[in-house]
Amino acid sequence: MSSFSKATQQWATFARVWYLLDGKMQPPGKLAAVASVKLQGLHKPMYHQLSDCGDHVVIMNTRHIAFSGNKWEQKVYSSHTGYPGGFRQVTAAQLHRKDPVADIPEDILKNLVEELPQPRKVPRRLDEYTQEEIDAFPRVWSPPENYRL
Amino acid sequence: MVFLTAQLWLRNRVTDRYWRIQEVLKHARHFRGRKNRCYRLAVRAVTRAFVNCTKARKLKKRNLRTLWINRITAASQEHGLKYSTFITNLIKCQVELNRKVLSDLAIYEPKTFKSLAALSKRRHEEGLAAALGDEKEPEGIFSRIVHYH
């Protein structure tokens, strides 16, 4: 059915594309999931493990990533140096503090093609809503005057 | 015993040892190291190679199916559909294309795949409308099943 000689040559098939992903207020696991799909090339119909078909992903604002729950204190990254007594356990908060956040070089910034949609919808703060939207929101109940909270 | 010449006294001697060895070595010529030259090592390597070849016939079927599914997932995500939705709705429209053909279409006939994705999406919406809406509304256009008698 599909003959390799009859299909017209698409010369840019294996070109690598540079994507941008904003990590502000995003869970790092979901960022990683989105990035890994693009990096492996699983978003392309002509994916194969052996053909080098992945793309580049630049993640910015990694300083403002947001773990949910108590993971900043509870999540532990363990590693072993190989030497005796070399078992290192670092909490996510410590790792984040010591992680260097570099500026993205200019030539990469100029090469970026597309921005990927963020995996988590960031809710707006109260002061980002307009007064009309606040007034239009339905009130469940209003407390009486002598009500003490 | 009557042996009129000395030559007739000799019995059961191997005369084609060279060809017996070559039969094995010819399958090992593309191996790495001494196993492509030395018969002892080559026998073991060639036996393992043949055993792996027979075992891999079952794995090939599994691996190719996984590859087709990954490719179809990638292509249907490009059209905003999930793989599971795409396949189930295609089956419900009586389009009995297998995953091999679908992945080939996704690579070489993108417009055909786009129309298949649109068909699947429409059938999905009709299915949701039939499930969530009232029973009184008639079936959708693509939900009607053709009976081949």
Chai-1 contact restraints between the chains, C-beta under 6 A:
chainA,res_idxA,chainB,res_idxB,connection_type,confidence,min_distance_angstrom,max_distance_angstrom,comment,restraint_id
A,S2,B,D104,contact,1.0,0.0,6.0,A-B,restraint_1
A,S2,B,Y108,contact,1.0,0.0,6.0,A-B,restraint_2
A,A7,B,Y108,contact,1.0,0.0,6.0,A-B,restraint_3
A,L42,B,A74,contact,1.0,0.0,6.0,A-B,restraint_4
A,H43,B,A74,contact,1.0,0.0,6.0,A-B,restraint_5
A,K44,B,A74,contact,1.0,0.0,6.0,A-B,restraint_6
A,P45,B,R71,contact,1.0,0.0,6.0,A-B,restraint_7
A,P45,B,A74,contact,1.0,0.0,6.0,A-B,restraint_8
A,P45,B,A75,contact,1.0,0.0,6.0,A-B,restraint_9
A,P45,B,A106,contact,1.0,0.0,6.0,A-B,restraint_10
A,P45,B,I107,contact,1.0,0.0,6.0,A-B,restraint_11
A,M46,B,I107,contact,1.0,0.0,6.0,A-B,restraint_12
A,Y47,B,N70,contact,1.0,0.0,6.0,A-B,restraint_13
A,Y47,B,R71,contact,1.0,0.0,6.0,A-B,restraint_14
A,Y47,B,A74,contact,1.0,0.0,6.0,A-B,restraint_15
